[in-house]
């Protein structure tokens, strides 16, 4: 399991303190390419984020905020010939550091609840 650092604990919460922390509400396993599933999380500020992709790559597991498909003028998902479909972000973190903390925390929650979910 990924051990959170001091900055991660301060931002997202820690079991050793009584402050709210990010909670995993649901995880739907999907094993397709690098995708391992979709997580629903509740943040300490009360925001619930649905369907966060949890992926595996060369550098290990990671998670991100959901995105929406990019559509053409006729409402079809844009998929350049021989390539994957294009997706556009619907939200983003203020910086790379915050994005990494979210990813590390979410992956740790998924692995805690579902130890074999990311292989």
N, C-alpha and C positions, 0 to 999 in steps of 0.2 A: 504494500500500500504506500502511496505517496504521502510523506510526512509534511504537513504544512509548516512554513517558516513563520517567524514572528510577525512579519508584515501581513501574511495571509490570515493568521489568527486574528490580528487586530481589525482587519477589514471584514472578513466573512464570519468571524466568530470561532469559538473553540469550545470543546466539551468541558474544559477545565474552568471556564467562567460561566456566569449565569446570563450573559447577554444572548440575545437571539442570534442564530446562525442560519446559513442557507440550509434548507431541508429538501431532500429528495421526496417528491410526492408520488412519482410514477416513473417506471422505466419499461419501455417496450423494446424487446430485443429484436433486431433485424440484422442479418448477416448478409450484406450485399456489397461486394467490393470492399472498400475501406470502412464503410458504415457498419457500426455495431449495434446501433439502436437510437432511440429518441427518449430523452429525459424531460420530465416536468419538474421544475424546482420552484420553491418559494424563497424569496430573498428576505433578509431581515427587515427591510423597509416595507414589507407587505406586498410587493409586486410578485406575481406568479408568472413564470415564463414557460410556455408550453412547447413541446417538441424540439428541444435543443439537441442537435445531432451530436452523437458520441462516435468518434472515429478512431481508427488505428492507422498509424503511418510508420515510416522508417525510424522516426524519433520516438515512437511509442504512442500511447493513447492521448487523445485530446478532445475537447468539447468546444462548441461554439454556439452563438446565438442563432435562432432560426432565420431562414432566408426565404424569399418567394421566387418562383420561376419568372424569368423575363419572357414576356409574351410579344408576339408580332402583332401587326395591325388587325389580324383576323382572330386573335385570341389563342394562337397556338404557341406552345413552348418552343423558344428558339434553341435549336440544336444544330450547330454548324456540322456540315457533313463529316462523319466519322469521329465526332467528338461528343462529349457529354453536354447536357443542357446547361444553359446559363442561368445563374441565380443572382438576385440583388438583395443586399442587406435590408432588413426592416428596422434594425436598431444597431447601435455600436457602442463600445466602451470608449471612454475618453482617451485612453492610451493603451499601448501594447502591454504594459505592466499590469493594468487592471484586467485586461483580457486574459492574460496568462494566469493570474490569480483565480479568476472565475473558472477557467478550464481545469486547472489543477484541483480546485475544490470539488467541482462537479464530478470529475473522474474518480476522485477519492470516495465520494459518496456512493457512486454507482458500484465501485469495487467492494465497498463495505457491505452493501445490501445484496449484491449479486457477484460473488467472487469470480465466477467463470464467464461473466458477460463479455469481457474484452480479452480475446485470445488471439 
